[in-house]
Amino acid sequence: MTAAAMDGEPPAGTAGAGTAADLAKPPVNEPREPEQFLMQTPQGNPLLLSHTLQELLSKDSVQVELIPEKKGLFLKHVEYEVSSKRFKCSVYRRYNDFVVFHEMLLQKFPYRMVPALPPKRMLGADREFIESRRRALKRFINLVARHPPFSEDVLLKLFLSFSGSDVQNKLRELVQGVGDEFVTCRLATQAKDYLPADIQAQFAASRELIRNIYNSFYKLRDRAERIASRAIDNASDLLLFGKELRCDHCLSPSSALGSDTTPLPSWAALNNNTWGTLKQALKGLSVEFALLADKAVQQGKQEENDVVEKLNLFLDLLQSYKDLCERHEKGVLHKHQRALHKYSMMKKQMMSATVQNKEPESVEQLESRIVEQENAIITMELRNYFSLYCLHQETQLIHIYLPLTSHILGAFVNSQIQGHKEMSKVWNELKPKLSCLFVGSSSMPTPPLSPPEGNFFSN
């Protein structure tokens, strides 16, 4: 891990994140076969990534949309239309297709950040759950489509472009008998030569750093969700406020000021038609409150799409890094330690057999097992270094994604500016119309639009 990476900066060659306009129009890249990717001769140190955030985002843009539910003989199922800008096609996928794709990615790339899938709900799923899962699947497939090794693999190409009905079997066939990335990568056995001497210490430090970043962004996401939710709640209150000012078919005739039909006694009005004029004016004002509600809804939806979803995308990426670290410790590292322990026990058995002058045949069998175990340890050691090699690259990938923070904050600020600007315009258009509420008597002056200083209700 480079010093820049440890300080929270992207590695050399990752400085430019691109403008928002650049990100909005990613160029279409033509897919390459995985064999081409594997046979390329690395330039310089293959451990170092040279991608920028703009390059990652421009690899592909994948949309995941719900299509109408289909009823089978016994169960309903949800289907998705998955559209890839890179492959210029749309395919239909079910949740279980994503599950198999996810399993094959883990099988082929056990030492890479494979994002988690949203959970499967066994019982009836409501609209909110289905929409939440659609968003999560969209984040998953976009992170995969932009991941350097995944984006060049035939698994992704098949998932995003194969239109047959047996996509799950096709995915399994691609992985069957091929081996994982350690087997197919020509640099796997040389990974140790590219790693820094203090890789274990750097791995521990990076893991702690990513954990802290995750915790901070988790809190930011929760706050952003609450802000977006408040905008939606504000819209609902503004709409109800407007309904109280007019006659609405959803309300009983006597529940809105503008539609109140209660007879007004002559002794109360004293031949003054203020109340009748006021009711008519209140009906007209409700239009602006409905417009204000619509603007508030738009702002809330924009914050959900441009801020909350981008924060969730980054959290998904950080979580996949945490999962990878856990797989490293519980997987190849643990197996390596167990193999060493088993080898140590075999050596003790060999020494004991030699001292006790056991049968030559049993000693030869034990020697053969020790040789096999030594070979297994060598392989596991190489896998352990390759796992650390991949972890080093995945850590760099996290830092390449860090400038996404500026895009998230920019989207948040823009949504606030635009939202307040549009609502302010409606409020300003509403303000002059308040004067009509006090028309009715030429001798009655128009009161100020804000109360005077001091106690408004003082005598």
Secondary structure, DSSP 8 states (H G I E B T S, - for coil): --HHHHTT---TT------HHHHHS--------HHHHHHS---S-TTS----HHHHHTS--EEEEEEEEEE-SS-EEEEEEEEETTTTEEEEEEHHHHHHHHHHHHHH-TTS----------S---HHHHHHHHHHHHHHHHHHHHSHHHHTSHHHHHHHH--SS-HHHHHHHHHTTT--HHHH-TTGGGHHHHS-TTHHHHHHHHHHHHHHHHHHHHHHHHHHHHHHHHHHHHHHHHHHHHHTTS--TTS-GGGSGGG------HHHHTT--HHHHHHHHHHHHHHHHHHHHHHHHHHHHHHIIIIIHHHHHHHHHHHHHHHHHHHHHHTHHHHHHHHHHHHHHHHHHHHHHHHTT--HHHHHHHHHHHHHHHHHHHHHHHHHHHHHHHHHHHHHHHHHHTTHHHHHHHHHHHHHHHHHHHHHHHHHHHGGGGGGGG-S-TTS----SS--SS-TT--
